[in-house]
Amino acid sequence: MTPTTVKTAPIPGQKPGTSGLRKKTRVFMEPHYLENFIQSIWNAIGGLSGKTLVLGGDGRYFNDRAAQVILRMAAASGAAKVIVGQGALLSTPAASNLIRQRKTDGGIIMSASHNPGGPDEDFGVKFNMPNGGPAPEDATDRMVKATQEITEYHILEAQDVDLSTLGVSTLGEMQVEVVDPVADYAALMEKLFDFNAIRAMFKAGFTVRFDAMHAITGPYATAILEETLGAAKGSVVNGVPSPDFGGGHPDPNPIWAKDLMDVMMAGSAPDLGAASDGDGDRNMIVGRGCYVGPSDSLAVLAANAHLTPAFSGGLKGVARSMPTSRALDRVAEKRGLDCYETPTGWKFFGNLLDDGRISLCGEESAGTGSDHVREKDGLWAVLLWLNILAVTGKSVQQTMTDHWAEFGRNFYSRHDYEAVDTDRANAMIEALRAKLPKLPGTEILGRTVESADEFAYDDPVDGSRSEGQGLRVSFNGGGRIVYRLSGTGTVGATLRVYIEDASDDPSTFLSETQHALSEMISIADHLAGIAENTGRTAPDVRT
């Protein structure tokens, strides 16, 4: 086995977003593309000599081949050890946990999260820091600089490593330890939650349907829900990871998880429905006849977390991403908790978690998490819901009804306009940005603008500042509209419009969300000229 130095040149566009570098799979398969980016990560973190990493992915197409390349490059660069999930599989929260438990120097996660997989779909690579969280902006900036300066990469000429068998082997002088991807994560969940209470609830007849969407969470959910907690066999559906996610879109929302929604809206629905995404860090919660939006779910979990062993001493504080509804703020105010508003991207929660300022956090894009790892965690959120229901004995619908009665309701929806022409999308945002200073005090379709700005975040821990994080327009009565261009797609631009309105009137609490938001939806289109600028009369996805 011989280390080889390969001459190369910078490849344009290798700029990680909030969750690593995501491109079409065939782009990653082009000569030098993956190798350039991996070498740039090594260069950006000061090399690999003597370091230990975690490696795993969500099993999407090219996951297995990319893992072998990354292992050979790590060996050629002097890594001491790489800990790999069996079959090169690890959910994102499980990888974060493994990094933290083993006190490694970080890890590589191969995933494009909720994006589709396959040879003509998406692939991604991201680096997680020694705290288990995504690389912060200063680290990704160094990676980008490295991609622009790269002249060579190093790789070991060797046969593939057997990743199907648990145990330790060597690749050159580097150790490769293949571990059960589920075991450490499952052990952590048993420490956090009252498994006996959940077992008793299942034994009493409580039913659940967990749709793993042919993605990585299937083995985790099967092991924990069915084998450990005693949920009925078959409670986990679509539980075998597939390279193309069964031809589906592994994004847990009512559009892409329609089969689950249909089951949960039927008369014979299970007590709880749930889904997770491609890499296991997102979640969707549905009760019998009751969809729970991610922002509402976060607020309910914050209000009831103290009922579980993990948070029996109460919460240190909470945080939400800026576009997430302000339902969490209502809970924090009543419970006397600090509530932080951060930019989109889980890495921004990391400093708050590490500094002990918060213990629960989440974002509107179906991500919820706590200080147990440094990633959002889909199955953890489902278990937290189960634990709360086991303690209270309430249904999901009753839980929501009681929550709104205590805190009021924030109606909320995200409208996604996907694959919009990038130039037109940027022009629309730029025009709206120019309007912001003049908007406060004006009336738009009957609602008065109270404030309008572009969100910037000053990190209270390290003092760093992040600008250009989204355009916000707030109205009297609790209405709010946020406009952002997302960095998680791979084609064109995705315009995300976050629409919110608030009510303290119990007679409105059961209103259909889009109907309750109809006034704010009209204002959102009118204010930005969405139809005119995108050519769309309706969003591609509403969540």
Sequence and secondary structure as in RCSB ss.txt:
>XXXX:A:sequence
MTPTTVKTAPIPGQKPGTSGLRKKTRVFMEPHYLENFIQSIWNAIGGLSGKTLVLGGDGRYFNDRAAQVILRMAA
ASGAAKVIVGQGALLSTPAASNLIRQRKTDGGIIMSASHNPGGPDEDFGVKFNMPNGGPAPEDATDRMVKATQEI
TEYHILEAQDVDLSTLGVSTLGEMQVEVVDPVADYAALMEKLFDFNAIRAMFKAGFTVRFDAMHAITGPYATAIL
EETLGAAKGSVVNGVPSPDFGGGHPDPNPIWAKDLMDVMMAGSAPDLGAASDGDGDRNMIVGRGCYVGPSDSLAV
LAANAHLTPAFSGGLKGVARSMPTSRALDRVAEKRGLDCYETPTGWKFFGNLLDDGRISLCGEESAGTGSDHVRE
KDGLWAVLLWLNILAVTGKSVQQTMTDHWAEFGRNFYSRHDYEAVDTDRANAMIEALRAKLPKLPGTEILGRTVE
SADEFAYDDPVDGSRSEGQGLRVSFNGGGRIVYRLSGTGTVGATLRVYIEDASDDPSTFLSETQHALSEMISIAD
HLAGIAENTGRTAPDVRT
>XXXX:A:secstr
 EEEEEE    TT   BTTBEEEEHHHHTSTTHHHHHHHHHHHHTT  TT EEEEEE   TTHHHHHHHHHHHHH
HTT SEEEEEEEEE  HHHHHHHHHHHT S EEEE  TTS  STTSEEEEEEE TTSSB  HHHHHHHHHHHHH 
 EEEEEE      SS EEEEETTEEEEEE TTHHHHHHHHHHS HHHHHHHHHTT  EEEE TTSTHHHHHIIII
IIIT   TT EES S  TTGGGS    STTTTHHHHHHHTSTT  SEEEEE TTS BEEEEETTEEE HHHHHHH
HHHHGGGSGGGTT  S EEEETTS THHHHHHHHHT  EEEE SSTHHHHHHHHTTS SEEEETTTEEEETTSSS
  HHHHHHHHHHHHHHH   HHHHHHHHHHHH EEEEEEEEEEEE HHHHHHHHHHHHHHGGG TT EETTEEEE
EEEE  EE TTT  EE    EEEEEGGG EEEEEEESS SSSEEEEEEEEEEE  GGGTTS HHHHTHHHHHHHH
HHHTHHHHH  SS SEE 
